Amino acid sequence: MSFRPVFLAVLIGTALVVGGYLVNAYRPRSVTDQPSAALVRASGKCAECHRNLQYSVVHEYEMSVHAKKDVNCLECHQPAAEQQGKEHHGFVISAKLTAGNCRSCHETVYQQFLRSRHAAPAWASVMGDKDFTTEQVAFSEQFQPGGCKRPPHPLTQLEGAAATTSGCVTCHSVGRPNVDGTIGTCSACHTRHTASVAVARLPSTCGQCHLGPDHSQLEIYTESKHGVLFAAQQRLLDLNVEPKKLTTREMFVPTCATCHMSGINGMNVTHDPGERLSYYLFAEVTDKRPNFARGQAAMKDACRNCHTTPLIDRVYHDAESVVSSTIDKVKELKEVIDGLRKDGLLNKPFDRPIDFAYFDLWHYYGRTAKHGAFMGGADYVQWHGNYPLLKHGVEIKSMAEEMRRSHAKK
Amino acid sequence: MPRNSQGYIRPRLWLEVFLWLNVAGLVPDIYLAHSMNQFRRPQEYLPLYFSLAAPPLLLIGLAGWLLWGRVMLWRVLGELVGWAAILVGVLGLIFHLESRFFQELTLASLVYSAPFAAPLAYTALGLMLIMNRRVDPDSEEWPRWVLLFALGGFVGNFVFSLADHASNGFFHATEWIPVISSGLAVGFLLVPFLMTVRRGYLAICAAVMLLQGAVGVLGFYHHFSASWHGPANSLFGNLVSGAPVLAPLLFADVMLLALLGLWVLWQHVPAEMGEQSERAITAPSMH
């Protein structure tokens, strides 16, 4: 038997196998070097179907930093601790992701978030503390006293489940307790498949919840010089810079995240947006935060990236004056309401027109005036703040007198 | 002289049986494959309907030939099914061209794309049905066509096992076995088309083909085992989404085709180097 055909056959076969091996070796190590076969498959198999079913999801992911760093679908979608996995076309996945999934890579960020009012206090301010474990409540109360250990908001009862679910819960779910024992969802700010720091830096992202009469931060920002400059120069900014490397060269116009959270010019990045705040401006009667001095110093450091100290001190002085005068105005009306309650003229929450007038007074106008003062929104200090404060104050006093007269007649 | 096609070997009949089994065997195969996509598009039912309709027609033709002596019935029905199979295969190829690979033309997308060449299995079966009716099984040409189709089958096995297992990142080293084995099969089946070979070589080829059969059975075991222990609630769910359980059997399947070709070719090849060189198989010899 001739050796030539056998040699040729083996040569061709070997060449094919070596060729196949080399092609496979050409694939990125980040794709092929995975702890499980499923994680390798996920680097392309998921997109093969979902590109046809939900193109946007795949496209958004492909634009993300996760994609650039070869973080594949299953790395985020694999069931995290305490999560129930479900079978999905050969993969075991968690379809509903929580902070529990993100924390597997971003634990420090999650811990910062847990200490913030975006975590448990956000949910508790609507639904109360009943959904949290004792440990979760105790943890949150260490950092946000009174923020978590509280009853449900009375409006949830009065407006009903439908309104609460589609209204309040949509924003306040940023701090919802998850069945896996974690709290919150990072995608509220970073979106899901984009998982973007740039999106989180947009004023409109914060403005998804921080808008409207109850906390008009987005409107105030838009009116402010910061907002005007952002509108004019957004395309010149680089919102994608890694948080710890961000400088005023990339973001020479600030957004909410720049001042409240960013690591701009070497500052400490934080996912506790309250870390640089000094007052509870949202409160009925504003008080200093427990970390008042540290918070104010940190925010002033942020301001100093663009402004001189005298200017910063003047802004703080003027804003604190507004806070102080608002406290006085609210307190005066609070005494009127407390007096009516004490005398049995008001029994249930949100039962009489004066309840709503007073709630609007501090919850809308008081807050707006204070936020406007700190954020450079003059119109919001005056026409959306102090003017309605004055008007509602007069009306509340008048309503109170009328109630007392009516009560006396009985 | 080679054994007569009317003798006990009857290669034409064996090939017909092989083709019938393959067309019928595509029913579960295509059902599982398109179940992965949940038959999202109506055209995905086309190969399924074809695979359901073709075997009875072929069976009628076969009965016409074997029982009633109506060779024409066998010929016409076979040609009909054959051309339809070619059409189904080509249409399938075109539909599969919508896959991500043809949008991106990257290696990554090639690995995870729908197997765009897989529908060509229908085309190959169709061509074989036609070939079996048009080429004299006693001729030297007939086994060479069979071997060519077997070669095509192993090229497919090589490409698909490479791509499928690349999507796993060859996580288990055993996933290289079918790649190596089908590469070897391609090498051995290609040589008769490139140079003169004799019976000794065909014997080695047969041994290499038997190895393919063993690899197919081993692959079936591994793929079925993976599905058996898969994450879905049902075995069917795992069969649809897991490792393609029928795919490794293609090795054994094409092995049978190759062995048939080698067996018949054997009749045309001199045993030793010293025999008449004009009877040695030289390439190309197809008409």
Interface residues (C-beta under 8 A of the other chain):
Chain A: M1 S2 R4 P5 V6 L8 A9 V10 L11 I12 G13 T14 A15 L16 V17 G20 Y21 V23 N24 Y26 R27 V31 T32 D33 Q34 S36 A37 V40 R41 S43 G44 K45 A47 E48 C49 R51 G85 E87 H89 G90 F91 V92
Chain B: M36 N37 S99 R100 L107 A108 S109 V111 Y112 S113 A114 F158 L162 A166 S167 N168 G169 F170 F171 H172 W176 V179 I180 G183 L184 A185 V186 G187 F188 L190 V191 P192 L194 M195 T196 V197 R198 G200 Y201 I204 C205 V208 G230 P231 A232 N233 G237 N238 V240 S241 G242 M273
